[in-house]
Amino acid sequence: MKAVWWTRTGPPDVLVPGEAPDPEPGAGQVLIRVALAGISFIETLVRAGRAPRPAVAPPAILGNAVGGTVVAVGEGVDRARVGERVVASMHGSGGYAELAVADAADAIAVPDGVRLADAVALVTDGRTALGLHLRAQPKPGETVLVTAAGGGLGVLLSQLAIAAGARVVATAGSERKLELARRLGAVAAIDYTASDWPRRLAAAAPNGLDLAYDGVGGTVGRTVFDAVAPGGRFVVHGLASGSATDTSEPAKPVTVIGLGELASIASSARELAARALAEGAAGRLRPVVGQTYPLERAAAAHAAIERRETLGKTLLAVSGHAV
Ligand SMILES: NC(=O)c1ccc[n+]([C@@H]2O[C@H](COP(=O)([O-])OP(=O)(O)OC[C@H]3O[C@@H](n4cnc5c(N)ncnc54)[C@H](OP(=O)(O)O)[C@@H]3O)[C@@H](O)[C@H]2O)c1
């Protein structure tokens, strides 16, 4: 099969298209002919050797989410699943390829009416966004800040908070992303690459923030943390800037919520993914797939994500498949 190899840690061009042996489904697994693979931001950190605890080491095939069709099943799996349109979480590797093997339980049937591209976004970003939302519980009238609001996760966190009746203050690094946030219903949209942005943040939230979602970290995350009102919640789910927000000092009456707490929301990541797909089918989660690259151009896709040029979710398409 065709696949993209992560050959060594380094810049995007260490992702090299090539051949790999066709995988075979073991007991309890399904084989998926991949039409679309998702790229998550964390994969750019893993590739570069900057991820805190990478699940894989090179040489390997990266890719945490695929969408496609079940073409074979392993022992113990219902043969009726052959032909099913599914998305699957890959536990960190194997997605950038024409064929992928997943645990049968991780391969979730795509609900009718949900585009495969949206389903691939929902199985990762949707799962995370829904879990963080259910944990942080934005309420009507609350002021909720979203960082990287034009990104894959930011779009969905904003949609959920707005639907809950919160006032969303979107923050992002370019006008294109801020424009998307305004279209989604943000009451304020602030560019945190501008030097006067803390002043604009104070104007948008004069009584402080009730809740903030921080996927950026560094000085941006710290400025946001400082703007959270006493009794508020601060969700730390990423470090896109390179370092996580330090919330240790000064001691502040703010509830800090981390990704580890998603475990308390659902019995499994799989259950949360299925719920996110159901939210997609109901029209309550609407991913924005901003760009789709051919599989063999995975390096270009990673480079665009690193340059902060991408909008919403980024996908890879395997040639010959209707997407
Ligand atoms: N997607 C998930 O399921 C998931 C799960 C767990 C954790 N996370 C974390 O949540 C955050 C968002 O994830 P995502 O997959 O939805 O990615 P994304 O938001 O689509 O992309 C990352 C965004 O981070 C912002 N950013 C700020 N400083 C940056 C820098 N120095 N270099 C590159 N980007 C920078 C950029 O937006 P601006 O240009 O607008 O600043 C960029 O678009 C990431 O930190 C990720 O690790 C995501």
The ligand as an ORCA input file, in Angstrom:
! r2SCAN-3c Opt
* xyz 0 1
  N      -7.617     18.253     18.359
  C      -7.678     17.532     19.465
  O      -8.448     16.587     19.575
  C      -6.780     17.874     20.619
  C      -6.691     16.981     21.703
  C      -5.882     17.339     22.778
  C      -5.174     18.531     22.772
  N      -5.278     19.354     21.677
  C      -4.500     20.593     21.669
  O      -5.382     21.665     21.408
  C      -4.740     22.663     20.623
  C      -5.524     22.868     19.336
  O      -5.490     21.645     18.623
  P      -6.020     21.513     17.136
  O      -5.707     20.127     16.699
  O      -7.414     21.984     17.063
  O      -5.037     22.482     16.333
  P      -5.355     23.868     15.606
  O      -6.013     24.783     16.579
  O      -6.082     23.571     14.344
  O      -3.900     24.373     15.294
  C      -3.092     24.906     16.321
  C      -3.261     26.424     16.408
  O      -2.484     26.901     17.481
  C      -2.218     28.268     17.268
  N      -0.848     28.612     17.615
  C      -0.502     29.521     18.538
  N       0.823     29.616     18.634
  C       1.343     28.769     17.727
  C       2.660     28.450     17.327
  N       3.738     29.023     17.895
  N       2.845     27.536     16.349
  C       1.792     26.948     15.770
  N       0.500     27.203     16.119
  C       0.282     28.122     17.073
  C      -2.476     28.534     15.776
  O      -3.656     29.322     15.663
  P      -3.504     30.915     15.680
  O      -2.664     31.254     14.462
  O      -4.886     31.390     15.597
  O      -2.799     31.259     16.946
  C      -2.735     27.158     15.190
  O      -3.640     27.201     14.129
  C      -3.311     22.156     20.386
  O      -2.458     22.671     21.361
  C      -3.460     20.656     20.553
  O      -2.254     20.024     20.893
  C      -6.058     19.053     20.616
*
